[in-house]
């Protein structure tokens, strides 16, 4: 994911299901590609680099999901820092934006949590 350092995040959104539960965090870059973070069945944080902002098949049907903007859109990504649990599985991802803003996606008890500062 080091190749994403320096990319401009055109938008940063929470993807929520019909019940309003957080299903994913999506960062769409100025080249049209996207990074999607979601909690996988083993409770690890899955990071999925996509060629576009289309939701993947595991978030189906797409009309059942809504996107809600969060902080970071329009800013350059300075760094991405994966976090791992005691078993070495990815459990989080911290994204640092230009200007010092940070956003962290984490698997907490099998649920996705997003923290901004």
MDTraj code that builds the backbone (N, CA, C; nanometers):
import mdtraj as md
import numpy as np

residues = "UNK UNK UNK UNK UNK UNK UNK UNK UNK UNK UNK UNK UNK UNK UNK UNK UNK UNK UNK UNK UNK UNK UNK UNK UNK UNK UNK UNK UNK UNK UNK UNK UNK UNK UNK UNK UNK UNK UNK UNK UNK UNK UNK UNK UNK UNK UNK UNK UNK UNK UNK UNK UNK UNK UNK UNK UNK UNK UNK UNK UNK UNK UNK UNK UNK UNK UNK UNK UNK UNK UNK UNK UNK UNK UNK UNK UNK UNK UNK UNK UNK UNK UNK UNK UNK UNK UNK UNK UNK UNK UNK UNK UNK UNK UNK UNK UNK UNK UNK UNK UNK UNK UNK UNK UNK UNK UNK UNK UNK UNK UNK UNK UNK UNK UNK UNK UNK".split()
xyz = np.array([
    [0.0808, -0.1207, 0.0000],
    [0.0000, 0.0000, 0.0000],
    [0.0847, 0.1267, 0.0000],
    [0.2148, 0.1092, 0.0050],
    [0.3033, 0.2255, 0.0024],
    [0.2834, 0.3098, -0.1227],
    [0.2379, 0.2456, -0.2317],
    [0.2175, 0.3195, -0.3569],
    [0.1059, 0.4233, -0.3456],
    [0.0241, 0.4141, -0.2421],
    [-0.0848, 0.5106, -0.2242],
    [-0.0387, 0.6385, -0.1549],
    [0.0785, 0.6350, -0.0926],
    [0.1316, 0.7574, -0.0317],
    [0.1556, 0.8592, -0.1423],
    [0.1017, 0.9774, -0.1245],
    [0.1119, 1.0832, -0.2244],
    [-0.0117, 1.0966, -0.3110],
    [-0.0978, 0.9943, -0.3105],
    [-0.2219, 1.0009, -0.3885],
    [-0.3208, 1.0956, -0.3216],
    [-0.4063, 1.1570, -0.4012],
    [-0.5088, 1.2465, -0.3476],
    [-0.6381, 1.1679, -0.3291],
    [-0.6916, 1.1731, -0.2073],
    [-0.8194, 1.1087, -0.1771],
    [-0.9303, 1.2026, -0.2223],
    [-0.9922, 1.1700, -0.3335],
    [-1.1005, 1.2526, -0.3865],
    [-1.2206, 1.2520, -0.2923],
    [-1.2499, 1.1332, -0.2364],
    [-1.3570, 1.1237, -0.1373],
    [-1.3256, 1.0113, -0.0398],
    [-1.3760, 1.0264, 0.0818],
    [-1.3643, 0.9247, 0.1859],
    [-1.5048, 0.9075, 0.2411],
    [-1.5568, 0.7838, 0.2326],
    [-1.6956, 0.7612, 0.2722],
    [-1.7100, 0.6354, 0.3568],
    [-1.8078, 0.6393, 0.4461],
    [-1.8535, 0.5191, 0.5141],
    [-1.9598, 0.4571, 0.4250],
    [-1.9544, 0.3259, 0.4081],
    [-2.0558, 0.2524, 0.3334],
    [-2.1430, 0.1830, 0.4369],
    [-2.2716, 0.2179, 0.4380],
    [-2.3634, 0.1649, 0.5394],
    [-2.4720, 0.0803, 0.4744],
    [-2.5129, -0.0267, 0.5458],
    [-2.6178, -0.1134, 0.4935],
    [-2.7557, -0.0548, 0.5229],
    [-2.8599, -0.1283, 0.4846],
    [-2.9978, -0.0787, 0.5001],
    [-3.0348, -0.0493, 0.6448],
    [-2.9710, -0.1190, 0.7396],
    [-2.9990, -0.0970, 0.8816],
    [-2.9165, 0.0165, 0.9404],
    [-2.8291, 0.0757, 0.8582],
    [-2.7438, 0.1840, 0.9047],
    [-2.6134, 0.1370, 0.9653],
    [-2.5892, 0.0045, 0.9615],
    [-2.4649, -0.0494, 1.0162],
    [-2.3492, -0.0221, 0.9209],
    [-2.2330, 0.0054, 0.9768],
    [-2.1136, 0.0335, 0.8980],
    [-2.0626, -0.0956, 0.8355],
    [-2.0608, -0.1006, 0.7030],
    [-2.0163, -0.2196, 0.6300],
    [-1.8742, -0.2048, 0.5779],
    [-1.8340, -0.0816, 0.5429],
    [-1.7016, -0.0608, 0.4835],
    [-1.6625, 0.0859, 0.4922],
    [-1.5341, 0.1090, 0.4756],
    [-1.4798, 0.2429, 0.4572],
    [-1.4209, 0.2439, 0.3172],
    [-1.4554, 0.3448, 0.2379],
    [-1.4056, 0.3531, 0.1008],
    [-1.3334, 0.4855, 0.0796],
    [-1.2113, 0.4753, 0.0275],
    [-1.1345, 0.5933, -0.0111],
    [-1.1217, 0.5890, -0.1627],
    [-1.1751, 0.6900, -0.2302],
    [-1.1676, 0.6980, -0.3762],
    [-1.0598, 0.7997, -0.4111],
    [-0.9665, 0.7585, -0.4959],
    [-0.8525, 0.8425, -0.5318],
    [-0.8785, 0.9190, -0.6609],
    [-0.7975, 1.0217, -0.6834],
    [-0.8187, 1.1094, -0.7986],
    [-0.8002, 1.0392, -0.9331],
    [-0.7398, 0.9206, -0.9344],
    [-0.7283, 0.8451, -1.0598],
    [-0.8478, 0.7532, -1.0828],
    [-0.9473, 0.7585, -0.9916],
    [-1.0680, 0.6772, -1.0038],
    [-1.0614, 0.5445, -0.9312],
    [-0.9418, 0.5033, -0.8871],
    [-0.9292, 0.3779, -0.8130],
    [-0.9777, 0.3987, -0.6693],
    [-0.9924, 0.2885, -0.5967],
    [-1.0445, 0.2981, -0.4604],
    [-0.9785, 0.1949, -0.3700],
    [-0.9804, 0.2237, -0.2415],
    [-0.9386, 0.1302, -0.1377],
    [-1.0604, 0.1082, -0.0496],
    [-1.0962, -0.0177, -0.0297],
    [-1.2122, -0.0517, 0.0512],
    [-1.1644, -0.1303, 0.1721],
    [-1.2057, -0.0900, 0.2909],
    [-1.1720, -0.1597, 0.4153],
    [-1.3002, -0.2160, 0.4741],
    [-1.2983, -0.3446, 0.5063],
    [-1.4136, -0.4079, 0.5680],
    [-1.3655, -0.5202, 0.6593],
    [-1.4508, -0.5629, 0.7512],
    [-1.4151, -0.6727, 0.8402],
    [-1.4553, -0.8031, 0.7725],
    [-1.3618, -0.8972, 0.7676],
    [-1.3836, -1.0242, 0.7016],
    [-1.4384, -1.1256, 0.8008],
    [-1.4745, -1.2443, 0.7540],
    [-1.5390, -1.3446, 0.8385],
    [-1.4516, -1.3916, 0.9543],
    [-1.3196, -1.3779, 0.9415],
    [-1.2303, -1.4173, 1.0509],
    [-1.1991, -1.3004, 1.1450],
    [-1.2720, -1.1896, 1.1294],
    [-1.2605, -1.0680, 1.2094],
    [-1.1370, -0.9864, 1.1764],
    [-1.0633, -1.0239, 1.0730],
    [-0.9498, -0.9420, 1.0302],
    [-1.0022, -0.8254, 0.9473],
    [-0.9198, -0.7237, 0.9336],
    [-0.9565, -0.6108, 0.8481],
    [-0.9081, -0.6417, 0.7070],
    [-1.0004, -0.6499, 0.6147],
    [-0.9649, -0.6742, 0.4746],
    [-0.9503, -0.5395, 0.4056],
    [-0.8387, -0.5196, 0.3367],
    [-0.8188, -0.4000, 0.2552],
    [-0.8155, -0.4455, 0.1105],
    [-0.9042, -0.3904, 0.0318],
    [-0.9255, -0.4339, -0.1055],
    [-0.8996, -0.3169, -0.1994],
    [-0.7910, -0.3225, -0.2751],
    [-0.7603, -0.2181, -0.3736],
    [-0.8403, -0.2479, -0.4989],
    [-0.9180, -0.1507, -0.5453],
    [-1.0102, -0.1706, -0.6573],
    [-0.9769, -0.0732, -0.7697],
    [-1.0046, -0.1115, -0.8951],
    [-0.9762, -0.0223, -1.0078],
    [-1.0738, 0.0944, -1.0181],
    [-1.1880, 0.0832, -0.9484],
    [-1.2882, 0.1896, -0.9514],
    [-1.3656, 0.1901, -0.8199],
    [-1.4647, 0.2780, -0.8103],
    [-1.5400, 0.2941, -0.6855],
    [-1.6626, 0.2034, -0.6767],
    [-1.6783, 0.1121, -0.7720],
    [-1.7904, 0.0182, -0.7686],
    [-1.7757, -0.0736, -0.6475],
    [-1.8868, -0.0981, -0.5777],
    [-1.8809, -0.1879, -0.4627],
    [-1.8569, -0.3308, -0.5103],
    [-1.7776, -0.4089, -0.4359],
    [-1.7489, -0.5471, -0.4749],
    [-1.8702, -0.6380, -0.4553],
    [-1.8616, -0.7582, -0.5114],
    [-1.9717, -0.8543, -0.5041],
    [-2.0110, -0.8905, -0.3618],
    [-1.9170, -0.8850, -0.2682],
    [-1.9521, -0.9214, -0.1307],
    [-2.0346, -0.8133, -0.0608],
    [-2.0558, -0.6996, -0.1246],
    [-2.1504, -0.5976, -0.0761],
    [-2.2617, -0.5887, -0.1809],
    [-2.3492, -0.6879, -0.1784],
    [-2.4519, -0.7014, -0.2811],
    [-2.5883, -0.7092, -0.2175],
    [-2.6904, -0.6551, -0.2756],
    [-2.6901, -0.5721, -0.3960],
    [-2.6465, -0.4295, -0.3626],
    [-2.5823, -0.3620, -0.4562],
    [-2.5271, -0.2289, -0.4284],
    [-2.6320, -0.1263, -0.3863],
    [-2.7550, -0.1419, -0.4329],
    [-2.8584, -0.0445, -0.3954],
    [-2.9002, -0.0572, -0.2490],
    [-2.8526, -0.1610, -0.1808],
    [-2.8817, -0.1781, -0.0381],
    [-2.7840, -0.1017, 0.0508],
    [-2.6887, -0.0324, -0.0109],
    [-2.5860, 0.0396, 0.0639],
    [-2.5885, 0.1878, 0.0295],
    [-2.5594, 0.2690, 0.1298],
    [-2.5485, 0.4135, 0.1080],
    [-2.4087, 0.4580, 0.1502],
    [-2.3669, 0.5697, 0.0945],
    [-2.2345, 0.6250, 0.1265],
    [-2.2525, 0.7560, 0.2024],
    [-2.1738, 0.7717, 0.3092],
    [-2.1778, 0.8936, 0.3896],
    [-2.0364, 0.9492, 0.4015],
    [-2.0143, 1.0736, 0.3577],
    [-1.8793, 1.1313, 0.3609],
    [-1.8241, 1.1436, 0.5033],
    [-1.6935, 1.1205, 0.5140],
    [-1.6202, 1.1451, 0.6381],
    [-1.4975, 1.2288, 0.6032],
    [-1.4220, 1.2675, 0.7017],
    [-1.3065, 1.3543, 0.6825],
    [-1.2016, 1.2941, 0.5892],
    [-1.1285, 1.3785, 0.5207],
    [-1.0160, 1.3345, 0.4391],
    [-1.0305, 1.3617, 0.2916],
    [-1.1532, 1.3774, 0.2424],
    [-1.1732, 1.4023, 0.1003],
    [-1.1020, 1.5281, 0.0542],
    [-1.0367, 1.5199, -0.0617],
    [-0.9656, 1.6337, -0.1172],
    [-0.8250, 1.6521, -0.0636],
    [-0.7811, 1.5617, 0.0233],
    [-0.6475, 1.5733, 0.0829],
    [-0.5537, 1.4649, 0.0281],
    [-0.4265, 1.4974, 0.0277],
    [-0.3231, 1.4025, -0.0153],
    [-0.2940, 1.3043, 0.0987],
    [-0.2775, 1.1770, 0.0644],
    [-0.2406, 1.0747, 0.1617],
    [-0.0906, 1.0846, 0.1875],
    [-0.0539, 1.0973, 0.3142],
    [0.0871, 1.1050, 0.3526],
    [0.1411, 0.9648, 0.3814],
    [0.0628, 0.8839, 0.4531],
    [0.1087, 0.7498, 0.4906],
    [-0.0098, 0.6596, 0.5212],
    [0.0106, 0.5308, 0.5002],
    [-0.0848, 0.4274, 0.5407],
    [-0.0097, 0.3316, 0.6315],
    [-0.0631, 0.3085, 0.7516],
    [0.0052, 0.2245, 0.8501],
    [-0.0854, 0.1089, 0.8927],
    [-0.0589, -0.0119, 0.8411],
    [-0.1374, -0.1278, 0.8841],
    [-0.1107, -0.1598, 1.0311],
    [-0.2132, -0.2091, 1.0999],
    [-0.2010, -0.2553, 1.2380],
    [-0.2318, -0.4043, 1.2385],
    [-0.1611, -0.4805, 1.3212],
    [-0.1853, -0.6242, 1.3297],
    [-0.2210, -0.6638, 1.4723],
    [-0.2917, -0.7763, 1.4843],
    [-0.3259, -0.8287, 1.6161],
    [-0.2154, -0.9237, 1.6629],
    [-0.2371, -0.9875, 1.7776],
    [-0.1343, -1.0751, 1.8349],
    [-0.1045, -1.1976, 1.7482],
    [-0.1951, -1.2332, 1.6574],
    [-0.1729, -1.3464, 1.5662],
    [-0.1074, -1.3022, 1.4354],
    [-0.0826, -1.1723, 1.4223],
    [-0.0201, -1.1210, 1.3013],
    [-0.1168, -1.0879, 1.1890],
    [-0.2473, -1.0990, 1.2152],
    [-0.3491, -1.0652, 1.1151],
    [-0.3735, -0.9146, 1.1151],
    [-0.4009, -0.8601, 0.9980],
    [-0.4302, -0.7166, 0.9922],
    [-0.5611, -0.6889, 1.0645],
    [-0.5553, -0.5982, 1.1605],
    [-0.6738, -0.5635, 1.2387],
    [-0.7107, -0.4166, 1.2245],
    [-0.6234, -0.3384, 1.1604],
    [-0.6520, -0.1965, 1.1451],
    [-0.5668, -0.1341, 1.0371],
    [-0.6057, -0.0142, 0.9990],
    [-0.5296, 0.0644, 0.9021],
    [-0.5452, 0.2112, 0.9379],
    [-0.4323, 0.2756, 0.9659],
    [-0.4322, 0.4192, 0.9911],
    [-0.3910, 0.4901, 0.8626],
    [-0.4701, 0.5889, 0.8229],
    [-0.4407, 0.6690, 0.7046],
    [-0.4128, 0.8105, 0.7524],
    [-0.2944, 0.8605, 0.7203],
    [-0.2591, 0.9982, 0.7563],
    [-0.2692, 1.0847, 0.6315],
    [-0.3410, 1.1968, 0.6457],
    [-0.3607, 1.2900, 0.5357],
    [-0.2745, 1.4141, 0.5554],
    [-0.2511, 1.4837, 0.4469],
    [-0.1826, 1.6119, 0.4489],
    [-0.2490, 1.7021, 0.5525],
    [-0.1700, 1.7733, 0.6281],
    [-0.2238, 1.8613, 0.7309],
    [-0.2364, 1.7931, 0.8662],
    [-0.1956, 1.6649, 0.8753],
    [-0.1967, 1.5960, 1.0034],
    [-0.3245, 1.5230, 1.0388],
    [-0.4277, 1.5320, 0.9554],
    [-0.5523, 1.4594, 0.9852],
    [-0.5290, 1.3100, 0.9715],
    [-0.5904, 1.2326, 1.0620],
    [-0.5779, 1.0870, 1.0575],
    [-0.7148, 1.0220, 1.0629],
    [-0.7215, 0.9076, 0.9999],
    [-0.8426, 0.8267, 0.9997],
    [-0.7971, 0.6825, 1.0216],
    [-0.8629, 0.6118, 1.1117],
    [-0.8260, 0.4729, 1.1391],
    [-0.9484, 0.3848, 1.1254],
    [-0.9337, 0.2768, 1.0477],
    [-1.0365, 0.1730, 1.0361],
    [-0.9843, 0.0522, 1.1124],
    [-1.0697, -0.0053, 1.2002],
    [-1.0277, -0.1196, 1.2823],
    [-1.1396, -0.2221, 1.2916],
    [-1.0978, -0.3465, 1.3061],
    [-1.1904, -0.4531, 1.3414],
    [-1.1950, -0.4591, 1.4936],
    [-1.3133, -0.4356, 1.5489],
    [-1.3318, -0.4387, 1.6943],
    [-1.4441, -0.5373, 1.7231],
    [-1.4080, -0.6528, 1.7769],
    [-1.5084, -0.7543, 1.8065],
    [-1.5849, -0.8001, 1.6834],
    [-1.5185, -0.8009, 1.5686],
    [-1.5833, -0.8449, 1.4453],
    [-1.6655, -0.7389, 1.3753],
    [-1.6627, -0.6176, 1.4263],
    [-1.7346, -0.5052, 1.3646],
    [-1.6341, -0.4001, 1.3197],
    [-1.6684, -0.3284, 1.2136],
    [-1.5827, -0.2216, 1.1644],
    [-1.6049, -0.0956, 1.2466],
    [-1.4954, -0.0350, 1.2885],
    [-1.5012, 0.0927, 1.3599],
    [-1.4098, 0.1909, 1.2876],
    [-1.4564, 0.3140, 1.2701],
    [-1.3779, 0.4186, 1.2045],
    [-1.3631, 0.5342, 1.3016],
    [-1.2380, 0.5771, 1.3226],
    [-1.2079, 0.6874, 1.4136],
    [-1.1354, 0.7948, 1.3343],
    [-1.1773, 0.9201, 1.3498],
    [-1.1102, 1.0321, 1.2836],
    [-1.0565, 1.1278, 1.3895],
    [-0.9465, 1.1936, 1.3566],
    [-0.8940, 1.2985, 1.4462],
    [-0.8233, 1.4039, 1.3656],
])
top = md.Topology()
chain = top.add_chain()
for i, resn in enumerate(residues, 1):
    res = top.add_residue(resn, chain, resSeq=i)
    for name in ("N", "CA", "C"):
        top.add_atom(name, md.element.get_by_symbol(name[0]), res)
traj = md.Trajectory(xyz[None], top)
